Amino acid sequence: MRPGQVVVSIAGRDRGRRYIVMQVIDDTFVAVVDGTYRRVSNPKKKNVRHLMWTRKVDGHVGSKLLAGARVTDEEVREALRSVENDSCGKADWSHE
C-alpha cells in the first residue's frame, strides 16, 4: 500500500465507495480521500482491514503526494474517474 493507490471500502456506511490513499499512517490505518465526500482537507482515517486494495495506482497523484506537493480535490476526482472508466478484470482487485 502506498500513496496514490486506489482502494474500495468494504466495511462501514461508506462501503462500496472508491478512495485514493493519501497517507499511510501506520500498519493498521491509512488516510483516504475521494475528492467529493472526503476532501483532501479532511481525509478519512480507515482501517486497512476494511479496505479492498486494487493494483491501480494513479501516478500523477501518487508522485505529488510522495513529493509533498499539494493535491487538489479535482485531481483526486479525475484519477478516480479514470479508474472507473478503465475496464478492469478480477485480477485488478485484491483483498488484504
N, CA and C atoms as an extended XYZ file, in Angstrom:
288
Properties=species:S:1:pos:R:3:atomname:S:1:resname:S:1:resid:I:1 pbc="F F F"
N         0.840       -1.179        0.000 N   MET     1
C         0.000        0.000        0.000 CA  MET     1
C         0.881        1.237        0.000 C   MET     1
N         0.452        2.204       -0.785 N   ARG     2
C         1.252        3.421       -0.904 CA  ARG     2
C         0.356        4.575       -1.341 C   ARG     2
N         0.802        5.799       -1.130 N   PRO     3
C         0.001        6.948       -1.560 CA  PRO     3
C        -0.270        6.907       -3.060 C   PRO     3
N        -1.511        7.214       -3.412 N   GLY     4
C        -1.923        7.190       -4.812 CA  GLY     4
C        -2.626        5.911       -5.211 C   GLY     4
N        -2.595        4.895       -4.338 N   GLN     5
C        -3.232        3.618       -4.656 CA  GLN     5
C        -4.751        3.729       -4.489 C   GLN     5
N        -5.476        3.102       -5.395 N   VAL     6
C        -6.935        3.123       -5.361 CA  VAL     6
C        -7.420        1.961       -4.505 C   VAL     6
N        -8.350        2.244       -3.586 N   VAL     7
C        -8.923        1.234       -2.705 CA  VAL     7
C       -10.442        1.350       -2.736 C   VAL     7
N       -11.109        0.286       -2.276 N   VAL     8
C       -12.568        0.273       -2.173 CA  VAL     8
C       -12.923       -0.082       -0.739 C   VAL     8
N       -13.813        0.681       -0.138 N   SER     9
C       -14.261        0.403        1.221 CA  SER     9
C       -15.176       -0.818        1.211 C   SER     9
N       -14.921       -1.764        2.120 N   ILE    10
C       -15.766       -2.957        2.204 CA  ILE    10
C       -16.512       -3.035        3.530 C   ILE    10
N       -16.304       -2.056        4.418 N   ALA    11
C       -16.989       -2.056        5.704 CA  ALA    11
C       -17.332       -0.622        6.094 C   ALA    11
N       -18.438       -0.490        6.799 N   GLY    12
C       -18.871        0.829        7.240 CA  GLY    12
C       -19.950        1.385        6.334 C   GLY    12
N       -20.442        2.547        6.687 N   ARG    13
C       -21.526        3.136        5.900 CA  ARG    13
C       -21.065        3.614        4.531 C   ARG    13
N       -19.745        3.688        4.335 N   ASP    14
C       -19.209        4.094        3.032 CA  ASP    14
C       -18.821        2.900        2.165 C   ASP    14
N       -19.269        1.712        2.511 N   ARG    15
C       -18.864        0.502        1.765 CA  ARG    15
C       -19.250        0.623        0.293 C   ARG    15
N       -18.325        0.173       -0.556 N   GLY    16
C       -18.523        0.255       -1.988 CA  GLY    16
C       -17.952        1.518       -2.618 C   GLY    16
N       -17.554        2.476       -1.804 N   ARG    17
C       -17.023        3.738       -2.317 CA  ARG    17
C       -15.529        3.595       -2.609 C   ARG    17
N       -15.097        4.184       -3.731 N   ARG    18
C       -13.680        4.166       -4.111 CA  ARG    18
C       -12.965        5.370       -3.516 C   ARG    18
N       -11.747        5.121       -3.055 N   TYR    19
C       -10.905        6.167       -2.482 CA  TYR    19
C        -9.500        6.067       -3.051 C   TYR    19
N        -8.723        7.105       -2.834 N   ILE    20
C        -7.287        7.088       -3.108 CA  ILE    20
C        -6.576        7.255       -1.772 C   ILE    20
N        -5.555        6.434       -1.552 N   VAL    21
C        -4.770        6.528       -0.325 CA  VAL    21
C        -3.954        7.814       -0.379 C   VAL    21
N        -4.154        8.644        0.635 N   MET    22
C        -3.425        9.905        0.698 CA  MET    22
C        -2.173        9.762        1.554 C   MET    22
N        -2.283        8.961        2.627 N   GLN    23
C        -1.165        8.815        3.550 CA  GLN    23
C        -1.278        7.471        4.251 C   GLN    23
N        -0.158        6.802        4.440 N   VAL    24
C        -0.103        5.590        5.253 CA  VAL    24
C         0.265        6.048        6.657 C   VAL    24
N        -0.676        5.906        7.595 N   ILE    25
C        -0.459        6.384        8.961 CA  ILE    25
C         0.423        5.406        9.727 C   ILE    25
N         0.058        4.128        9.710 N   ASP    26
C         0.868        3.060       10.297 CA  ASP    26
C         0.446        1.751        9.649 C   ASP    26
N         0.795        0.611       10.251 N   ASP    27
C         0.462       -0.682        9.658 CA  ASP    27
C        -1.034       -0.963        9.661 C   ASP    27
N        -1.786       -0.262       10.489 N   THR    28
C        -3.211       -0.531       10.646 CA  THR    28
C        -4.106        0.493        9.957 C   THR    28
N        -3.676        1.732        9.849 N   PHE    29
C        -4.544        2.793        9.343 CA  PHE    29
C        -3.920        3.551        8.173 C   PHE    29
N        -4.807        4.002        7.284 N   VAL    30
C        -4.421        4.883        6.181 CA  VAL    30
C        -5.411        6.040        6.135 C   VAL    30
N        -5.004        7.129        5.533 N   ALA    31
C        -5.890        8.272        5.294 CA  ALA    31
C        -6.299        8.222        3.832 C   ALA    31
N        -7.624        8.225        3.585 N   VAL    32
C        -8.134        8.103        2.220 CA  VAL    32
C        -9.000        9.310        1.868 C   VAL    32
N        -9.047        9.627        0.562 N   VAL    33
C        -9.854       10.741        0.059 CA  VAL    33
C       -10.552       10.311       -1.220 C   VAL    33
N       -11.692       10.956       -1.506 N   ASP    34
C       -12.361       10.721       -2.792 CA  ASP    34
C       -12.624       12.025       -3.543 C   ASP    34
N       -12.308       13.153       -2.928 N   GLY    35
C       -12.460       14.437       -3.601 CA  GLY    35
C       -13.857       15.007       -3.555 C   GLY    35
N       -14.838       14.216       -3.128 N   THR    36
C       -16.221       14.682       -3.065 CA  THR    36
C       -16.719       14.680       -1.624 C   THR    36
N       -16.898       13.489       -1.044 N   TYR    37
C       -17.387       13.373        0.327 CA  TYR    37
C       -16.246       13.489        1.331 C   TYR    37
N       -15.098       12.958        0.965 N   ARG    38
C       -13.898       13.079        1.784 CA  ARG    38
C       -12.873       13.862        0.991 C   ARG    38
N       -12.757       15.107        1.351 N   ARG    39
C       -11.879       16.016        0.611 CA  ARG    39
C       -10.450       15.931        1.140 C   ARG    39
N        -9.549       16.498        0.385 N   VAL    40
C        -8.133       16.492        0.743 CA  VAL    40
C        -7.913       17.212        2.074 C   VAL    40
N        -8.719       18.209        2.364 N   SER    41
C        -8.581       18.962        3.611 CA  SER    41
C        -9.056       18.178        4.830 C   SER    41
N        -9.834       17.098        4.618 N   ASN    42
C       -10.372       16.308        5.726 CA  ASN    42
C       -10.402       14.823        5.341 C   ASN    42
N        -9.232       14.168        5.254 N   PRO    43
C        -9.215       12.765        4.833 CA  PRO    43
C        -9.823       11.843        5.886 C   PRO    43
N       -10.306       10.691        5.437 N   LYS    44
C       -10.910        9.695        6.318 CA  LYS    44
C        -9.835        8.744        6.800 C   LYS    44
N        -9.771        8.529        8.099 N   LYS    45
C        -8.863        7.543        8.672 CA  LYS    45
C        -9.573        6.198        8.608 C   LYS    45
N        -8.982        5.241        7.905 N   LYS    46
C        -9.660        3.975        7.644 CA  LYS    46
C        -8.738        2.818        8.008 C   LYS    46
N        -9.296        1.805        8.668 N   ASN    47
C        -8.564        0.591        8.999 CA  ASN    47
C        -8.301       -0.189        7.718 C   ASN    47
N        -7.083       -0.684        7.529 N   VAL    48
C        -6.743       -1.383        6.288 CA  VAL    48
C        -7.526       -2.682        6.132 C   VAL    48
N        -8.004       -3.261        7.234 N   ARG    49
C        -8.823       -4.475        7.133 CA  ARG    49
C       -10.199       -4.188        6.539 C   ARG    49
N       -10.588       -2.937        6.511 N   HIS    50
C       -11.890       -2.549        5.973 CA  HIS    50
C       -11.800       -2.062        4.534 C   HIS    50
N       -10.663       -2.308        3.890 N   LEU    51
C       -10.443       -1.857        2.518 CA  LEU    51
C       -10.068       -3.016        1.612 C   LEU    51
N       -10.518       -2.934        0.358 N   MET    52
C       -10.081       -3.863       -0.675 CA  MET    52
C        -9.103       -3.082       -1.546 C   MET    52
N        -7.886       -3.582       -1.642 N   TRP    53
C        -6.834       -2.900       -2.390 CA  TRP    53
C        -6.920       -3.243       -3.858 C   TRP    53
N        -6.647       -2.294       -4.697 N   THR    54
C        -6.557       -2.557       -6.129 CA  THR    54
C        -5.097       -2.460       -6.538 C   THR    54
N        -4.813       -2.928       -7.721 N   ARG    55
C        -3.453       -2.804       -8.251 CA  ARG    55
C        -3.266       -1.481       -8.976 C   ARG    55
N        -4.320       -0.698       -9.026 N   LYS    56
C        -4.280        0.595       -9.714 CA  LYS    56
C        -3.632        1.643       -8.804 C   LYS    56
N        -2.653        2.321       -9.340 N   VAL    57
C        -2.013        3.435       -8.645 CA  VAL    57
C        -1.995        4.604       -9.612 C   VAL    57
N        -2.554        5.717       -9.186 N   ASP    58
C        -2.522        6.894      -10.044 CA  ASP    58
C        -1.151        7.539       -9.912 C   ASP    58
N        -0.391        7.509      -10.984 N   GLY    59
C         0.977        8.012      -10.965 CA  GLY    59
C         1.075        9.495      -10.680 C   GLY    59
N         0.168       10.284      -11.256 N   HIS    60
C         0.221       11.739      -11.076 CA  HIS    60
C        -0.040       12.111       -9.618 C   HIS    60
N        -1.139       11.619       -9.061 N   VAL    61
C        -1.490       11.941       -7.677 CA  VAL    61
C        -0.474       11.315       -6.726 C   VAL    61
N        -0.090       10.071       -6.982 N   GLY    62
C         0.870        9.387       -6.115 CA  GLY    62
C         2.206       10.091       -6.047 C   GLY    62
N         2.716       10.521       -7.185 N   SER    63
C         4.018       11.199       -7.193 CA  SER    63
C         3.941       12.553       -6.494 C   SER    63
N         2.815       13.252       -6.645 N   LYS    64
C         2.655       14.536       -5.951 CA  LYS    64
C         2.594       14.328       -4.440 C   LYS    64
N         1.882       13.279       -4.004 N   LEU    65
C         1.792       13.004       -2.574 CA  LEU    65
C         3.155       12.632       -2.003 C   LEU    65
N         3.908       11.800       -2.717 N   LEU    66
C         5.234       11.404       -2.239 CA  LEU    66
C         6.202       12.580       -2.204 C   LEU    66
N         6.048       13.517       -3.129 N   ALA    67
C         6.926       14.689       -3.175 CA  ALA    67
C         6.524       15.750       -2.153 C   ALA    67
N         5.363       15.574       -1.530 N   GLY    68
C         4.892       16.552       -0.560 CA  GLY    68
C         4.189       17.732       -1.191 C   GLY    68
N         3.894       17.632       -2.480 N   ALA    69
C         3.193       18.712       -3.175 CA  ALA    69
C         1.702       18.660       -2.850 C   ALA    69
N         1.028       19.763       -3.082 N   ARG    70
C        -0.403       19.859       -2.794 CA  ARG    70
C        -1.210       19.160       -3.893 C   ARG    70
N        -2.166       18.355       -3.475 N   VAL    71
C        -3.072       17.666       -4.393 CA  VAL    71
C        -4.445       18.287       -4.219 C   VAL    71
N        -5.137       18.546       -5.315 N   THR    72
C        -6.465       19.153       -5.237 CA  THR    72
C        -7.543       18.074       -5.294 C   THR    72
N        -8.731       18.444       -4.836 N   ASP    73
C        -9.870       17.528       -4.897 CA  ASP    73
C       -10.201       17.178       -6.343 C   ASP    73
N       -10.054       18.121       -7.244 N   GLU    74
C       -10.342       17.866       -8.663 CA  GLU    74
C        -9.397       16.806       -9.231 C   GLU    74
N        -8.130       16.847       -8.846 N   GLU    75
C        -7.172       15.830       -9.310 CA  GLU    75
C        -7.549       14.448       -8.794 C   GLU    75
N        -8.005       14.379       -7.554 N   VAL    76
C        -8.429       13.103       -6.971 CA  VAL    76
C        -9.661       12.583       -7.699 C   VAL    76
N       -10.648       13.453       -7.928 N   ARG    77
C       -11.863       13.033       -8.638 CA  ARG    77
C       -11.536       12.549      -10.043 C   ARG    77
N       -10.655       13.253      -10.739 N   GLU    78
C       -10.268       12.867      -12.098 CA  GLU    78
C        -9.554       11.518      -12.100 C   GLU    78
N        -8.698       11.277      -11.117 N   ALA    79
C        -7.992        9.998      -11.027 CA  ALA    79
C        -8.977        8.856      -10.788 C   ALA    79
N        -9.951        9.057       -9.907 N   LEU    80
C       -10.948        8.014       -9.645 CA  LEU    80
C       -11.852        7.806      -10.853 C   LEU    80
N       -12.183        8.889      -11.565 N   ARG    81
C       -12.989        8.770      -12.778 CA  ARG    81
C       -12.265        7.945      -13.830 C   ARG    81
N       -10.980        8.165      -13.984 N   SER    82
C       -10.219        7.420      -14.992 CA  SER    82
C       -10.128        5.944      -14.634 C   SER    82
N       -10.072        5.615      -13.346 N   VAL    83
C       -10.050        4.212      -12.920 CA  VAL    83
C       -11.399        3.566      -13.188 C   VAL    83
N       -12.491        4.289      -12.926 N   GLU    84
C       -13.826        3.750      -13.185 CA  GLU    84
C       -14.043        3.491      -14.662 C   GLU    84
N       -13.496        4.348      -15.516 N   ASN    85
C       -13.683        4.202      -16.955 CA  ASN    85
C       -12.840        3.086      -17.545 C   ASN    85
N       -11.764        2.705      -16.859 N   ASP    86
C       -10.958        1.572      -17.324 CA  ASP    86
C       -11.766        0.298      -17.153 C   ASP    86
N       -11.650       -0.582      -18.114 N   SER    87
C       -12.295       -1.884      -17.948 CA  SER    87
C       -11.322       -2.757      -17.184 C   SER    87
N       -11.672       -3.056      -15.933 N   CYS    88
C       -10.757       -3.827      -15.108 CA  CYS    88
C       -11.365       -5.189      -14.806 C   CYS    88
N       -10.533       -6.201      -14.886 N   GLY    89
C       -10.961       -7.558      -14.583 CA  GLY    89
C       -10.738       -7.871      -13.122 C   GLY    89
N       -11.032       -9.113      -12.748 N   LYS    90
C       -10.888       -9.508      -11.362 CA  LYS    90
C        -9.435       -9.471      -10.910 C   LYS    90
N        -8.490       -9.577      -11.839 N   ALA    91
C        -7.075       -9.565      -11.478 CA  ALA    91
C        -6.630       -8.202      -10.965 C   ALA    91
N        -7.436       -7.168      -11.193 N   ASP    92
C        -7.059       -5.828      -10.754 CA  ASP    92
C        -7.406       -5.565       -9.295 C   ASP    92
N        -8.110       -6.474       -8.650 N   TRP    93
C        -8.560       -6.256       -7.283 CA  TRP    93
C        -7.942       -7.297       -6.363 C   TRP    93
N        -7.629       -6.900       -5.154 N   SER    94
C        -7.127       -7.841       -4.162 CA  SER    94
C        -7.644       -7.415       -2.803 C   SER    94
N        -7.797       -8.368       -1.932 N   HIS    95
C        -8.273       -8.082       -0.577 CA  HIS    95
C        -7.195       -8.516        0.392 C   HIS    95
N        -6.690       -7.575        1.170 N   GLU    96
C        -5.649       -7.884        2.150 CA  GLU    96
C        -6.154       -7.593        3.525 C   GLU    96
